[in-house]
Amino acid sequence: MYPTIRKKIDEESSSNGASGKYPSVGLVIGATGIVGMSLVEILPLPDTPEGPWKVVG
């Protein structure tokens, strides 16, 4: 996994705690490809359907 993705996930995890900030969780398989990277960037946005998503890749 790219270091920037890992850092972002770690920051969100530490700041989120168990507050339930994310209504949905998505596991992105192949997060290093073009489509996977797009999903990792788009899903956490508040305007995505059923979002924002907590993304794990």
VMD Tcl script that builds the backbone (N, CA, C; Angstrom):
set m [mol new atoms 171]
animate dup $m
set s [atomselect $m all]
$s set {name element resname resid chain x y z} {
  {N N MET 1 A 0.852 -1.180 0.000}
  {CA C MET 1 A 0.000 0.000 0.000}
  {C C MET 1 A 0.893 1.237 0.000}
  {N N TYR 2 A 0.465 2.249 -0.735}
  {CA C TYR 2 A 1.233 3.478 -0.788}
  {C C TYR 2 A 1.295 4.117 0.607}
  {N N PRO 3 A 2.442 4.706 0.963}
  {CA C PRO 3 A 2.568 5.324 2.287}
  {C C PRO 3 A 1.541 6.422 2.536}
  {N N THR 4 A 1.167 7.181 1.499}
  {CA C THR 4 A 0.191 8.254 1.714}
  {C C THR 4 A -1.182 7.705 2.060}
  {N N ILE 5 A -1.532 6.575 1.446}
  {CA C ILE 5 A -2.822 5.951 1.763}
  {C C ILE 5 A -2.804 5.429 3.190}
  {N N ARG 6 A -1.720 4.729 3.561}
  {CA C ARG 6 A -1.606 4.183 4.913}
  {C C ARG 6 A -1.663 5.314 5.933}
  {N N LYS 7 A -0.964 6.431 5.671}
  {CA C LYS 7 A -0.963 7.555 6.593}
  {C C LYS 7 A -2.366 8.122 6.752}
  {N N LYS 8 A -3.090 8.280 5.631}
  {CA C LYS 8 A -4.441 8.830 5.689}
  {C C LYS 8 A -5.377 7.908 6.469}
  {N N ILE 9 A -5.262 6.604 6.220}
  {CA C ILE 9 A -6.103 5.637 6.933}
  {C C ILE 9 A -5.792 5.669 8.420}
  {N N ASP 10 A -4.497 5.715 8.767}
  {CA C ASP 10 A -4.105 5.756 10.174}
  {C C ASP 10 A -4.597 7.025 10.850}
  {N N GLU 11 A -4.502 8.171 10.154}
  {CA C GLU 11 A -4.973 9.431 10.723}
  {C C GLU 11 A -6.481 9.388 10.961}
  {N N GLU 12 A -7.226 8.864 10.005}
  {CA C GLU 12 A -8.675 8.786 10.150}
  {C C GLU 12 A -9.058 7.815 11.260}
  {N N SER 13 A -8.323 6.723 11.379}
  {CA C SER 13 A -8.604 5.740 12.418}
  {C C SER 13 A -8.352 6.319 13.797}
  {N N SER 14 A -7.241 7.044 13.944}
  {CA C SER 14 A -6.902 7.588 15.253}
  {C C SER 14 A -7.829 8.738 15.636}
  {N N SER 15 A -8.226 9.539 14.664}
  {CA C SER 15 A -9.115 10.651 14.981}
  {C C SER 15 A -10.561 10.203 15.126}
  {N N ASN 16 A -10.923 9.117 14.481}
  {CA C ASN 16 A -12.301 8.633 14.504}
  {C C ASN 16 A -12.616 7.912 15.803}
  {N N GLY 17 A -11.694 7.071 16.251}
  {CA C GLY 17 A -11.965 6.271 17.432}
  {C C GLY 17 A -13.136 5.348 17.185}
  {N N ALA 18 A -14.071 5.281 18.109}
  {CA C ALA 18 A -15.244 4.427 17.960}
  {C C ALA 18 A -16.508 5.263 17.861}
  {N N SER 19 A -16.380 6.469 17.332}
  {CA C SER 19 A -17.511 7.394 17.320}
  {C C SER 19 A -18.567 7.052 16.280}
  {N N GLY 20 A -18.243 6.158 15.319}
  {CA C GLY 20 A -19.223 5.803 14.300}
  {C C GLY 20 A -19.412 6.896 13.272}
  {N N LYS 21 A -18.358 7.592 12.919}
  {CA C LYS 21 A -18.431 8.698 11.969}
  {C C LYS 21 A -18.822 8.234 10.578}
  {N N TYR 22 A -18.454 7.017 10.216}
  {CA C TYR 22 A -18.701 6.506 8.872}
  {C C TYR 22 A -19.884 5.545 8.878}
  {N N PRO 23 A -20.910 5.812 8.054}
  {CA C PRO 23 A -22.049 4.904 7.998}
  {C C PRO 23 A -21.749 3.635 7.210}
  {N N SER 24 A -20.729 3.659 6.345}
  {CA C SER 24 A -20.405 2.509 5.498}
  {C C SER 24 A -18.904 2.276 5.501}
  {N N VAL 25 A -18.527 1.004 5.320}
  {CA C VAL 25 A -17.114 0.631 5.265}
  {C C VAL 25 A -16.886 -0.114 3.963}
  {N N GLY 26 A -15.810 0.232 3.250}
  {CA C GLY 26 A -15.493 -0.433 1.990}
  {C C GLY 26 A -14.082 -0.986 2.012}
  {N N LEU 27 A -13.908 -2.215 1.557}
  {CA C LEU 27 A -12.598 -2.818 1.403}
  {C C LEU 27 A -12.271 -2.791 -0.082}
  {N N VAL 28 A -11.205 -2.089 -0.443}
  {CA C VAL 28 A -10.812 -1.967 -1.844}
  {C C VAL 28 A -9.678 -2.946 -2.105}
  {N N ILE 29 A -9.956 -3.963 -2.915}
  {CA C ILE 29 A -8.934 -4.924 -3.317}
  {C C ILE 29 A -8.286 -4.382 -4.591}
  {N N GLY 30 A -6.977 -4.308 -4.593}
  {CA C GLY 30 A -6.278 -3.749 -5.751}
  {C C GLY 30 A -6.205 -2.241 -5.682}
  {N N ALA 31 A -5.966 -1.713 -4.487}
  {CA C ALA 31 A -5.952 -0.262 -4.290}
  {C C ALA 31 A -4.751 0.412 -4.944}
  {N N THR 32 A -3.822 -0.361 -5.509}
  {CA C THR 32 A -2.667 0.243 -6.160}
  {C C THR 32 A -2.900 0.468 -7.648}
  {N N GLY 33 A -3.971 -0.058 -8.219}
  {CA C GLY 33 A -4.288 0.155 -9.632}
  {C C GLY 33 A -5.025 1.464 -9.837}
  {N N ILE 34 A -5.286 1.788 -11.081}
  {CA C ILE 34 A -5.947 3.054 -11.408}
  {C C ILE 34 A -7.363 3.110 -10.835}
  {N N VAL 35 A -8.125 2.059 -11.039}
  {CA C VAL 35 A -9.504 2.039 -10.547}
  {C C VAL 35 A -9.528 2.004 -9.024}
  {N N GLY 36 A -8.665 1.190 -8.431}
  {CA C GLY 36 A -8.607 1.102 -6.973}
  {C C GLY 36 A -8.244 2.428 -6.334}
  {N N MET 37 A -7.257 3.116 -6.908}
  {CA C MET 37 A -6.865 4.426 -6.375}
  {C C MET 37 A -8.010 5.430 -6.505}
  {N N SER 38 A -8.746 5.351 -7.589}
  {CA C SER 38 A -9.893 6.249 -7.765}
  {C C SER 38 A -10.942 5.997 -6.691}
  {N N LEU 39 A -11.218 4.727 -6.418}
  {CA C LEU 39 A -12.189 4.393 -5.369}
  {C C LEU 39 A -11.720 4.874 -3.999}
  {N N VAL 40 A -10.432 4.690 -3.715}
  {CA C VAL 40 A -9.881 5.120 -2.428}
  {C C VAL 40 A -10.027 6.632 -2.263}
  {N N GLU 41 A -9.892 7.384 -3.346}
  {CA C GLU 41 A -10.014 8.841 -3.279}
  {C C GLU 41 A -11.467 9.310 -3.231}
  {N N ILE 42 A -12.356 8.621 -3.938}
  {CA C ILE 42 A -13.735 9.092 -4.086}
  {C C ILE 42 A -14.642 8.667 -2.929}
  {N N LEU 43 A -14.521 7.443 -2.455}
  {CA C LEU 43 A -15.465 6.932 -1.458}
  {C C LEU 43 A -15.521 7.733 -0.150}
  {N N PRO 44 A -14.413 8.267 0.363}
  {CA C PRO 44 A -14.510 9.032 1.620}
  {C C PRO 44 A -15.207 10.389 1.500}
  {N N LEU 45 A -15.491 10.845 0.294}
  {CA C LEU 45 A -16.128 12.150 0.119}
  {C C LEU 45 A -17.568 12.115 0.627}
  {N N PRO 46 A -18.040 13.215 1.212}
  {CA C PRO 46 A -19.389 13.226 1.788}
  {C C PRO 46 A -20.516 13.145 0.765}
  {N N ASP 47 A -20.246 13.427 -0.517}
  {CA C ASP 47 A -21.317 13.411 -1.510}
  {C C ASP 47 A -21.433 12.075 -2.257}
  {N N THR 48 A -20.716 11.039 -1.834}
  {CA C THR 48 A -20.868 9.719 -2.454}
  {C C THR 48 A -22.116 9.040 -1.893}
  {N N PRO 49 A -22.777 8.200 -2.692}
  {CA C PRO 49 A -23.971 7.506 -2.201}
  {C C PRO 49 A -23.665 6.696 -0.938}
  {N N GLU 50 A -24.520 6.852 0.055}
  {CA C GLU 50 A -24.373 6.191 1.358}
  {C C GLU 50 A -23.092 6.584 2.054}
  {N N GLY 51 A -22.473 7.696 1.669}
  {CA C GLY 51 A -21.171 8.090 2.204}
  {C C GLY 51 A -21.270 9.073 3.325}
  {N N PRO 52 A -20.173 9.440 3.910}
  {CA C PRO 52 A -18.820 9.070 3.514}
  {C C PRO 52 A -18.493 7.637 3.931}
  {N N TRP 53 A -17.607 7.020 3.174}
  {CA C TRP 53 A -17.205 5.650 3.432}
  {C C TRP 53 A -15.867 5.621 4.157}
  {N N LYS 54 A -15.721 4.690 5.060}
  {CA C LYS 54 A -14.419 4.371 5.646}
  {C C LYS 54 A -13.786 3.385 4.698}
  {N N VAL 55 A -12.637 3.726 4.128}
  {CA C VAL 55 A -12.006 2.893 3.104}
  {C C VAL 55 A -10.792 2.190 3.678}
  {N N VAL 56 A -10.734 0.887 3.447}
  {CA C VAL 56 A -9.596 0.079 3.840}
  {C C VAL 56 A -9.090 -0.612 2.587}
  {N N GLY 57 A -7.794 -0.533 2.324}
  {CA C GLY 57 A -7.268 -1.140 1.103}
  {C C GLY 57 A -5.946 -1.815 1.316}
}
mol reanalyze $m
mol bondsrecalc $m
mol representation Tube
mol addrep $m
